[in-house]
Amino acid sequence: MTYAPQVEAGPPGPPASISKAERSLAPDIARGGMLLFIALANVPIHLWGMGLDQYNHNTGQSTADHVALFIEQLVVADRSRPMFAILYGFGIAVMASRMFARGLDAKGVRKVLRRRSWWLIAFGFVHATLLFFGDILAPYGATGLIALFFVHLSDKALKRWIWGSGAYFVLIGLPILAFTFTENSAPPAFVGLPAYVQQLLTGSLASITVILVGVLLAMFLPLVAAGMMLQRSGWIDHPEDHLPQLKKVFVTGMVVNVLSALPVALIALGAWEPSKPLWVAATALTLLGGAYAGLGYICGFALLAHRLRDFGRRGVPGALAAVGERSLTSYLLQSIIMAPLLAAWGLGLGEGMGYLAAFGVAFGTWLVTVFITVGLDKAGKRGPFEVVLRRLTYGPKRS
């Protein structure tokens, strides 16, 4: 049995752009909050000019820096990627549902999603090459090339894919990733080349590697599929109808969040110095717990959207929603701001910078994206990168 979305039918062909009145508040608030997590998680990669200790943390850090890193490792690190993957799957399901409702068959829907996935890979590769080798757009785009075959599956079949791909990741992908993450995390050095040429080489190689590893290890597939199921459930679009479930997942997700991340957070604090096998196990634990914690955070943002529903898209919820509605633009803006500011090939302010100051830069960068996207929202404009991606996906007549 195939999936049949219960949406009012429209004219055949790709859907028109979603208007503000049609958009659900909760997913946009979740994306807006997620982008703060991404900024905090990514900023240490821009730091340079310091050695690494045996646990791949920058040396020469103050007590305040260790405390800041402890908090980041406890509640942020390895949580933004699962959140992004789940919300990415949610977005795929929304797009597919709208296209099904307008008369496209499964083949036509997959064609559109395939084109969008390839363009995301292209965006991510350029992003990694020019600015930030830690890009996540390209591996998610590659995962989307697989997930597009799920759009017409029944709920039962989709759940089988979630559990099957999840089991594969836990048994095969997770041990490999945990071991890899505990190896020397410094990117390969191209001695003798100008700093920006090194960025170009490192970024392009890293992007290709992460795409291949992400697909082969199913790093994101179960989470993307879970996001598609989350869209079908209505939990995020209509939180008022699912408050007990959302509260349960949020509370249990936060418990798992802290317990699974506590070992690596204690390492970051300098309070625990485990052997290599225990370090690998702690890394595997936080990666696994982070997947459920990411879902918990999303449910928490849905509860927040419900609680603040009377504000609509005004005030703090409106600001978060403005960022989330323009999540691609906001994500790329973070690198456009932080990379030239901190990297060795730019102003180089990241040289010797401590973790506490770096997280301050990340928070400030996120605030800049808030001001920019709120300004775009008040002007009635979409994010420029969203406009470009939509035009490339549907063509100029559907932009």
HELIX and SHEET records of a PDB file:
HELIX    1   1 LEU A   25  ASN A   42  1                                  18    
HELIX    2   2 VAL A   43  HIS A   46  5                                   4    
HELIX    3   3 THR A   63  VAL A   75  1                                  13    
HELIX    4   4 SER A   80  ALA A  101  1                                  22    
HELIX    5   5 ALA A  106  LEU A  130  1                                  25    
HELIX    6   6 LEU A  137  ALA A  147  1                                  11    
HELIX    7   7 LEU A  148  PHE A  150  5                                   3    
HELIX    8   8 ASP A  155  TYR A  168  1                                  14    
HELIX    9   9 PHE A  169  GLY A  173  3                                   5    
HELIX   10  10 LEU A  174  PHE A  181  1                                   8    
HELIX   11  11 ALA A  195  LEU A  216  1                                  22    
HELIX   12  12 LEU A  221  SER A  233  1                                  13    
HELIX   13  13 PRO A  239  ASP A  241  5                                   3    
HELIX   14  14 LEU A  243  LEU A  269  1                                  27    
HELIX   15  15 LYS A  276  ARG A  307  1                                  32    
HELIX   16  16 ARG A  309  PHE A  311  5                                   3    
HELIX   17  17 GLY A  315  GLU A  325  1                                  11    
HELIX   18  18 SER A  327  LEU A  342  1                                  16    
HELIX   19  19 TYR A  355  LYS A  378  1                                  24    
HELIX   20  20 PRO A  384  TYR A  394  1                                  11    
HELIX   21  21 PRO A  396  ARG A  398  5                                   3    
END                                                                             
